Amino acid sequence: MASIAAPSVTRAASAPSISVKLLDGRDFSTEQCLGKVLFVNFWATWCAPCRAEMPEIDAYYQQHREQGFVVLALSTDELADEPKVREAAKPFSFDVAMLKAARVSGFGRIWRMPVSAVIDRQGKMVKQDWFVEPRLDASALDSVIKPLL
């Protein structure tokens, strides 16, 4: 797997906010993640690069979740496409929700995918410039997430 250059990292002044019901029916909010490192991945079933990086994200999540690492994958698909989203997310162990069913603030406009952001243990966003090919891999994730764990 090819590695990519480390993304530029800066801390946002304000904390982003997400409140949503996960596909498994549980409630999720960024407030529940205080004290943990949260990786938010915006993706869609029709986005091939998004789908290609998800196994790597899941493997990284499984390796680091005991250290307080949380992943939320927010699908940008239409609400009517939830069955497709459920099917695509089936192999993965991280949390998945529909962006259009969420209350989200502090992320700006999501217009390119795949795109991800990291929120540190204090609830501040660590901004990423992850609009890149090839997909995210463990090395790229390590460069930003490991120092926060």
N, C-alpha and C positions, 0 to 999 in steps of 0.2 A: 504494500500500500504506500503510495507517495505521501510524503509529509508536506505540509504547507507552512508558510511563514507564520510566525506568531501574530495574532491580530493585535491592533493597537488597543491599549487598555487605558481607560480613564474612569474615574468614579463620578457618577452623576450626583448633583447636589440634592436631588429629591428622590424619595423612594417610590418605585413603581408599585402599582397595586393590581392584583388579580383576585377576583371572586367568581367561582364557577362551580357547577355540579359536574363532577367527573363522570365519564362513561359508566363507571361501576356504581354510580349513585351516591358516592360520598361527596361531601362539600369540601372545597379546597379554597384556601386564601393565602396570600403572601404573608399575612400576619401569623399564620400557623408555622411558617418556615423561619421565623426569626430564630437565630442561633444555628441555622443550617445554611448551606450553600445551595442556592436554587438555580438550576439551568432551565431556561425557558426556550423551547424550540417551536418556531412557527413553521408549519408544514402543510402539505395538501396531498391527497391521494393521487392527484394527477401530476404531481411534481416528481419527476424521476430522480433528480439529485437529492431531494428530501428523503425519499424512500431509500435511496442508496446509503445515506449516512446513518439511518436509524439503527441498524444492527450494531454499529460501532458505538453510538451513544448508549445503547442498552448495555453493551458489554462494559463500558466505562462506569455506568451507573451501578451495575451489579458488583463491580470491583470496589467501589468507593461509598456505597450507601451506608455502610456501618460507620463511616467517618462523618456522617451528617450531610451527605450529598443527596439532593432531591432533583428529579427531572419531571417537568411538566411539558408535554407535547400538546400544543394548541393547534388543532386542525382549522385551516381557513376554508374548508369545504362548506358548502351550503348545508343548513340544518337537515334538509331532506336527504342528504347524502350520508347521514350518520351510519346506516348499515355498512356502507363501503369503508367508512373510517374505522368502525369496529373490526371489520375483517382485516384491514391493513395493520391495525394495532395489535391484533391477537398474539403475535409471536413475542411481544415485548413486555417487560415487567414494570416499566415506568408508568406514571399517571398520564392519562389522555383525556382531553376535553375538546369541546367545540368552541372556537373563538367567538362565533356569533351568538353563543349562549352565555358568554362571560361579560362581566364588568371589568374592563381593563383601562388603566391609565398609566401614563409615564413611559410608554414605549415608543411614542411617535407613530408615524404612519408606517404600516407594514406593507410594502409594495414589491419587495423582491424576496424570493425564497430559493433555497432555504436560508433562514436567518435565525440566529440564536442570541440570547443575552444571558448574562450571569448576574445573580443578585447575591451579594455577600451576606455574611452572618448577621450584620447590623441592618440589613434590609436595603442597602444602597446598591444601585445597579452599577455593574462593571460593564461599560459599553464595549461592544465588539464590532469589528468590521469584518464579519464573516460572510461576505457575499462573494465567496471564492469557489473555484474549482481547483483541484478535486475536493471531494467531500472532507468533512472533519474527520480526523483520526485521533488515536490516543495521544500522540505527541502534541498535536494542536490543543487538545483538551487539557492535557497536563500543563502546558505553558501558562494557562490562565487559571485553571481550577485548583491544581495542587497547592499553590501558595495560599489559597483561601481556606483549605481544609486544615 
